[in-house]
Amino acid sequence: MNEENIRELSGANMDIDLVSENAPWAQFACPWNEVENTKEHRCAVKDTSICKYFRGIKYLDSVLCSYPQEE
């Protein structure tokens, strides 16, 4: 996977959840949720799971996402 396949999605909160409603800051939508017209996918859930497309966090609060390529 090269850097060209990584998106920076701004507005993540510390739960790393791009589906928060009524967040007081600008927030990108999860591209996987947009394609499937759902709100079920999360980048990471503490002590539970990490999305297969999640590639990390970039200062300040941007999620690095490889959707739709896993690797």
KEKE-3310 file (N, C-alpha, C; in steps of 0.2 Angstrom, whole numbers, plus 5000, padded with zeros to 4 digits):
npx = (5004:5003:5006:4998:4986:4980:4968:4965:4954:4946:4942:4940:4935:4941:4936:4938:4928:4919:4906:4899:4885:4879:4891:4901:4911:4918:4917:4922:4913:4913:4920:4916:4904:4897:4896:4889:4878:4875:4877:4885:4899:4914:4930:4938:4935:4936:4946:4940:4938:4947:4945:4947:4952:4958:4972:4979:4982:4983:4991:4981:4969:4965:4959:4968:4964:4962:4952:4945:4954:4962:4975)
npy = (4994:5011:5028:5036:5029:5032:5040:5056:5059:5072:5078:5068:5061:5057:5044:5039:5039:5041:5043:5051:5060:5077:5083:5096:5101:5102:5087:5073:5061:5043:5034:5021:5018:5028:5022:5010:5015:5017:5018:5010:5006:5009:5017:5014:5005:5007:4994:4984:4983:4987:4995:4987:4995:5006:5016:5024:5039:5056:5071:5085:5076:5069:5055:5042:5033:5019:5015:5010:5000:4986:4982)
npz = (5000:4995:4999:4991:4991:5003:5012:5020:5033:5040:5056:5066:5082:5098:5100:5089:5078:5065:5063:5071:5077:5076:5080:5086:5077:5061:5051:5042:5032:5035:5021:5018:5025:5017:5004:5007:5012:5026:5044:5052:5052:5060:5064:5074:5089:5106:5114:5107:5092:5077:5061:5046:5036:5042:5045:5054:5064:5060:5066:5068:5074:5061:5053:5045:5031:5021:5012:4997:4997:5005:5007)
capx = (5000:5007:5003:4993:4980:4978:4964:4965:4948:4947:4936:4939:4935:4945:4934:4940:4922:4917:4899:4895:4880:4879:4897:4902:4916:4918:4918:4921:4909:4916:4918:4913:4897:4893:4895:4884:4872:4874:4881:4888:4906:4918:4937:4941:4931:4941:4946:4935:4940:4950:4943:4952:4954:4961:4979:4982:4979:4988:4989:4977:4962:4963:4960:4971:4960:4964:4946:4943:4960:4964:4982)
capy = (5000:5017:5034:5038:5025:5034:5047:5059:5061:5076:5078:5062:5062:5052:5037:5038:5037:5046:5044:5055:5065:5084:5085:5103:5102:5099:5080:5069:5054:5037:5032:5014:5019:5031:5017:5005:5019:5014:5021:5005:5005:5013:5017:5010:5005:5005:4988:4980:4982:4992:4994:4984:5001:5011:5016:5028:5046:5061:5077:5085:5072:5066:5048:5039:5028:5016:5012:5003:4995:4984:4982)
capz = (5000:4995:5002:4986:4992:5009:5013:5027:5034:5046:5061:5070:5089:5101:5100:5082:5076:5060:5062:5077:5075:5080:5082:5085:5073:5054:5051:5036:5033:5033:5014:5018:5026:5012:4999:5009:5015:5033:5049:5056:5052:5065:5063:5080:5095:5111:5117:5104:5085:5072:5055:5041:5032:5047:5044:5059:5065:5059:5070:5073:5073:5055:5052:5039:5029:5014:5009:4997:4997:5012:5007)
cpx = (5004:5003:4998:4986:4977:4974:4965:4958:4948:4941:4935:4939:4940:4943:4935:4933:4920:4910:4895:4890:4880:4885:4898:4908:4915:4920:4917:4917:4914:4915:4915:4906:4893:4892:4889:4878:4870:4878:4885:4895:4910:4926:4940:4936:4935:4940:4942:4937:4943:4947:4948:4955:4958:4969:4982:4978:4985:4986:4986:4970:4960:4964:4963:4967:4962:4958:4946:4948:4962:4971:4985)
cpy = (5006:5023:5037:5035:5027:5040:5049:5062:5065:5076:5072:5064:5057:5045:5035:5035:5043:5046:5047:5060:5071:5085:5093:5105:5099:5092:5077:5063:5048:5035:5025:5014:5023:5026:5012:5009:5017:5019:5016:5004:5011:5012:5012:5010:5002:4998:4983:4978:4988:4990:4992:4990:5006:5010:5021:5035:5050:5067:5082:5081:5070:5059:5046:5033:5025:5013:5015:4998:4993:4984:4980)
cpz = (5000:4998:4997:4988:4999:5009:5020:5028:5041:5050:5066:5077:5092:5102:5093:5078:5071:5058:5068:5074:5079:5083:5081:5081:5066:5054:5044:5037:5032:5026:5014:5020:5021:5006:5001:5012:5022:5038:5054:5057:5056:5063:5068:5086:5101:5114:5113:5097:5082:5065:5050:5037:5036:5046:5049:5060:5063:5063:5065:5071:5066:5055:5045:5037:5022:5010:5002:4997:5004:5012:5000)
residu = (MET:ASN:GLU:GLU:ASN:ILE:ARG:GLU:LEU:SER:GLY:ALA:ASN:MET:ASP:ILE:ASP:LEU:VAL:SER:GLU:ASN:ALA:PRO:TRP:ALA:GLN:PHE:ALA:CYS:PRO:TRP:ASN:GLU:VAL:GLU:ASN:THR:LYS:GLU:HIS:ARG:CYS:ALA:VAL:LYS:ASP:THR:SER:ILE:CYS:LYS:TYR:PHE:ARG:GLY:ILE:LYS:TYR:LEU:ASP:SER:VAL:LEU:CYS:SER:TYR:PRO:GLN:GLU:GLU)
# end
